Amino acid sequence: MADPVPLFLKSLMREAIVDFTLSGELRVAPDWAAPPRSLPMHLLYFVTEHAFAGQIAGQPIRVEAGSLLWVMPGVPHAFWIDRGEPEFSVRYFRVGLSHEQAPLRLSDDFLLVNEAWEAGQVVQQIVDEVPSNLPFADQRLRAMLTILFSSAVRLRDRREDGSRTFSRTQRIKLTHFVRDSARLRPTPADLAAELDLSPDYFTRLFRKSFGKSPRAWLVDQRVRHAASAMLNSTRSISQIAIDFGYEDVFLFSRQFKQVMGMGPLRYRKQSG
């Protein structure tokens, strides 16, 4: 029997019809619950902190921070917050994939991949790209979906090779540190000091854990926090750039476009 993974990816890259129905960042309240349902599209969640529980095809699950959950079309599922969990955000999207009127899917009912932080970066890129009207958006989304789905399968199938990466606690500590100090422009050395590691050793672990350099990750995080501030403030773009440590507004605009796929002015207008 042919392996369904390469067949799925081949169809996605070449002929598949890609139809996004919903995407964004869901703010999950302590009493949140998604009632039992079955959706005709692929459903993906990426959790950045805390956790939620659920049941998929009769199997209980728990989705922890750093986990990627991929539910296949037509699979019954229900999700909820365990009692005592605080409010937090989850990145998600729904996408229909079909070829010649037949839906594309793997044979598994779902994939739950733990320690999938590098895949979370792709999820964020997809969530950012879906609402854009920029040229080649369809091609970019198809390419990013291919990377995300292949990464999910690769992460699922990986075997322990003895190489060390950051623990879940360390990853969350870094994320919170940058969230709270983004305006101060922390450096890779600051991140290493936060985990009490030497800069060289920290950089090696960081690349294995996040799939990019600490400096690139810091730029990505600072821009995303600035983008959030732009949508929750009437301050000018140049003022927000200064707030986040950019003395050169042109550098801010260039890095913003690299991360968000469009300039800050267009982003603010398009996001309302």
C-alpha positions as CSV (number, residue, x, y, z in Angstrom):
1,M,0.0,0.0,0.0
2,A,1.3,3.4,-1.0
3,D,2.4,5.8,1.8
4,P,-0.4,8.4,2.1
5,V,2.0,11.2,3.3
6,P,3.9,11.8,0.0
7,L,0.7,11.4,-2.0
8,F,-1.0,14.0,0.2
9,L,1.9,16.4,-0.1
10,K,2.2,15.9,-3.8
11,S,-1.5,16.7,-4.3
12,L,-1.2,19.7,-2.0
13,M,1.7,21.2,-3.9
14,R,0.3,20.6,-7.4
15,E,-3.4,20.2,-7.9
16,A,-5.2,20.6,-4.6
17,I,-7.9,23.2,-4.1
18,V,-7.1,25.2,-1.0
19,D,-10.0,26.9,0.8
20,F,-9.4,28.7,4.1
21,T,-12.7,29.2,6.1
22,L,-11.3,30.7,9.3
23,S,-8.0,31.7,10.8
24,G,-6.6,33.8,13.6
25,E,-5.7,33.9,17.3
26,L,-8.4,32.6,19.6
27,R,-8.6,34.1,23.1
28,V,-9.6,31.2,25.3
29,A,-11.5,32.1,28.4
30,P,-11.4,29.8,31.5
31,D,-14.9,28.5,30.7
32,W,-14.2,27.9,27.0
33,A,-15.5,24.8,25.3
34,A,-16.0,23.6,21.7
35,P,-19.0,21.3,21.7
36,P,-19.0,17.9,20.1
37,R,-18.8,18.4,16.3
38,S,-17.4,17.1,13.0
39,L,-16.1,19.6,10.5
40,P,-15.5,19.0,6.8
41,M,-12.1,20.7,6.8
42,H,-8.6,20.3,8.4
43,L,-8.5,21.9,11.8
44,L,-5.1,23.0,13.3
45,Y,-4.4,24.5,16.8
46,F,-1.0,25.6,18.1
47,V,-0.8,26.3,21.9
48,T,1.7,28.8,23.1
49,E,1.1,28.6,26.8
50,H,-1.1,26.6,29.3
51,A,-3.2,23.7,27.9
52,F,-6.6,22.5,26.9
53,A,-8.2,19.0,27.0
54,G,-10.6,17.2,24.7
55,Q,-11.7,14.1,23.0
56,I,-11.1,13.1,19.3
57,A,-12.8,10.1,17.8
58,G,-13.4,8.8,21.3
59,Q,-9.8,9.2,22.4
60,P,-9.0,11.6,25.3
61,I,-6.3,14.2,24.6
62,R,-4.5,17.0,26.3
63,V,-2.8,19.7,24.2
64,E,0.1,21.3,26.1
65,A,2.1,24.5,25.4
66,G,4.2,24.0,22.3
67,S,1.9,21.3,20.9
68,L,0.5,21.2,17.4
69,L,-2.9,19.5,17.0
70,W,-4.1,18.5,13.5
71,V,-7.6,17.0,13.2
72,M,-8.6,15.5,9.9
73,P,-11.9,16.4,8.1
74,G,-15.0,14.6,9.3
75,V,-13.5,13.4,12.6
76,P,-15.8,14.0,15.6
77,H,-14.1,16.0,18.4
78,A,-14.8,18.3,21.4
79,F,-12.4,20.6,23.4
80,W,-12.6,22.3,26.7
81,I,-10.5,24.0,29.4
82,D,-9.6,22.0,32.4
83,R,-10.9,23.6,35.6
84,G,-8.4,26.1,37.1
85,E,-6.6,26.9,33.8
86,P,-6.2,30.6,33.2
87,E,-7.2,32.5,30.1
88,F,-4.7,32.3,27.2
89,S,-4.4,32.6,23.4
90,V,-4.3,29.8,20.8
91,R,-3.4,30.2,17.1
92,Y,-5.6,28.2,14.7
93,F,-7.0,27.8,11.3
94,R,-9.4,25.7,9.3
95,V,-8.7,24.8,5.7
96,G,-10.5,22.7,3.1
97,L,-8.2,20.6,0.8
98,S,-9.7,18.7,-2.1
99,H,-8.7,17.3,-5.4
100,E,-11.3,16.5,-8.1
101,Q,-14.1,16.9,-5.6
102,A,-12.6,14.4,-3.2
103,P,-11.2,15.7,0.2
104,L,-7.5,15.3,0.9
105,R,-6.5,13.7,4.2
106,L,-4.2,11.3,5.9
107,S,-5.4,7.9,7.2
108,D,-4.9,9.0,10.9
109,D,-7.9,10.7,12.6
110,F,-5.6,13.3,14.1
111,L,-2.0,14.1,14.8
112,L,-0.9,15.6,18.2
113,V,2.7,16.6,18.1
114,N,4.4,17.7,21.4
115,E,7.5,20.0,21.5
116,A,6.5,21.4,18.0
117,W,7.7,25.0,18.6
118,E,9.3,25.3,15.1
119,A,6.0,24.3,13.5
120,G,4.3,27.0,15.5
121,Q,6.4,29.6,13.6
122,V,4.8,28.4,10.3
123,V,1.3,28.4,11.9
124,Q,1.8,32.1,12.8
125,Q,3.0,32.8,9.2
126,I,-0.1,31.2,7.8
127,V,-2.4,33.1,10.2
128,D,-0.7,36.3,9.1
129,E,-0.9,35.5,5.4
130,V,-4.5,34.4,5.1
131,P,-6.1,37.8,5.3
132,S,-3.6,39.5,3.0
133,N,-4.4,40.6,-0.5
134,L,-0.8,40.7,-1.6
135,P,0.4,39.1,-4.9
136,F,1.1,35.3,-4.9
137,A,-0.8,34.8,-1.6
138,D,-2.2,31.5,-2.8
139,Q,1.2,30.2,-3.8
140,R,2.7,31.3,-0.5
141,L,-0.1,29.7,1.5
142,R,0.2,26.4,-0.5
143,A,4.0,26.4,0.2
144,M,3.6,27.1,3.9
145,L,0.9,24.4,4.3
146,T,3.3,21.9,2.6
147,I,6.0,22.9,5.1
148,L,3.7,22.7,8.1
149,F,2.1,19.4,7.2
150,S,5.4,17.7,6.3
151,S,7.0,19.1,9.5
152,A,4.1,17.7,11.6
153,V,4.6,14.3,10.2
154,R,8.4,14.5,10.5
155,L,8.1,15.6,14.2
156,R,5.6,12.9,14.9
157,D,7.9,10.2,13.5
158,R,11.2,11.5,14.9
159,R,13.1,9.3,17.3
160,E,15.1,10.4,20.3
161,D,18.7,10.8,19.2
162,G,20.1,11.9,22.5
163,S,20.5,15.6,21.4
164,R,19.3,18.1,23.9
165,T,16.8,20.9,23.4
166,F,15.2,23.5,25.7
167,S,12.6,22.1,28.1
168,R,9.0,23.3,27.9
169,T,9.7,25.4,31.0
170,Q,12.7,27.1,29.4
171,R,10.8,27.8,26.2
172,I,7.9,29.4,28.1
173,K,10.3,31.4,30.2
174,L,12.0,32.8,27.1
175,T,8.6,33.7,25.5
176,H,7.4,35.5,28.6
177,F,10.8,37.3,29.1
178,V,10.6,38.7,25.5
179,R,6.9,39.6,25.9
180,D,7.7,41.6,29.0
181,S,10.9,43.2,27.8
182,A,10.4,43.6,24.0
183,R,10.5,47.4,24.3
184,L,14.0,47.2,25.8
185,R,15.4,45.3,22.8
186,P,16.8,42.3,24.7
187,T,19.8,40.6,23.0
188,P,20.7,36.9,22.6
189,A,23.1,37.4,25.5
190,D,20.2,38.6,27.7
191,L,18.2,35.4,26.7
192,A,21.2,33.2,27.6
193,A,21.5,35.0,31.0
194,E,17.8,34.4,31.6
195,L,18.4,30.7,31.4
196,D,21.8,30.9,33.1
197,L,23.6,29.4,30.1
198,S,26.8,30.4,28.3
199,P,26.1,32.3,25.0
200,D,27.6,29.7,22.7
201,Y,25.9,26.8,24.3
202,F,22.6,28.7,24.5
203,T,22.8,29.5,20.7
204,R,23.3,25.8,19.8
205,L,20.3,24.7,21.9
206,F,18.2,27.6,20.6
207,R,18.7,26.7,17.0
208,K,17.8,23.0,17.7
209,S,14.7,24.1,19.7
210,F,13.3,27.0,17.6
211,G,14.7,26.3,14.2
212,K,16.3,29.7,13.8
213,S,18.9,31.9,15.4
214,P,18.2,33.8,18.6
215,R,18.7,37.2,16.8
216,A,16.2,36.3,14.1
217,W,13.7,35.1,16.7
218,L,14.1,38.3,18.7
219,V,13.4,40.5,15.6
220,D,10.3,38.3,14.9
221,Q,9.0,38.6,18.4
222,R,9.7,42.4,18.7
223,V,7.9,43.1,15.4
224,R,4.9,41.0,16.4
225,H,4.6,42.8,19.7
226,A,4.8,46.1,17.9
227,A,2.1,44.9,15.5
228,S,-0.2,44.1,18.4
229,A,0.5,47.5,19.9
230,M,-0.4,49.2,16.6
231,L,-3.8,47.6,16.6
232,N,-4.5,48.7,20.2
233,S,-3.2,52.2,20.1
234,T,-3.8,55.4,18.2
235,R,-0.1,56.4,18.5
236,S,1.7,57.0,15.2
237,I,3.8,54.2,13.6
238,S,7.0,56.2,14.2
239,Q,6.1,56.6,17.9
240,I,5.5,52.9,18.2
241,A,8.7,52.1,16.4
242,I,10.5,54.3,19.0
243,D,8.6,52.6,21.8
244,F,10.1,49.2,20.7
245,G,13.7,50.6,20.5
246,Y,13.8,51.5,16.8
247,E,15.6,54.8,16.3
248,D,15.3,54.3,12.5
249,V,11.7,54.1,11.4
250,F,12.9,52.8,8.0
251,L,14.6,49.9,9.6
252,F,11.4,49.2,11.6
253,S,9.3,49.3,8.4
254,R,11.8,46.9,6.6
255,Q,11.8,44.4,9.4
256,F,8.1,44.7,9.9
257,K,7.5,43.8,6.2
258,Q,9.9,40.9,6.4
259,V,8.0,39.4,9.4
260,M,4.4,40.4,8.6
261,G,4.5,40.3,4.8
262,M,3.4,43.9,4.4
263,G,4.5,47.4,5.7
264,P,3.2,48.7,9.0
265,L,0.9,51.3,7.4
266,R,-0.8,48.8,5.2
267,Y,-1.0,46.3,8.1
268,R,-2.8,48.9,10.3
269,K,-5.3,49.9,7.6
270,Q,-6.0,46.3,6.5
271,S,-6.5,45.2,10.1
272,G,-8.9,48.0,10.8
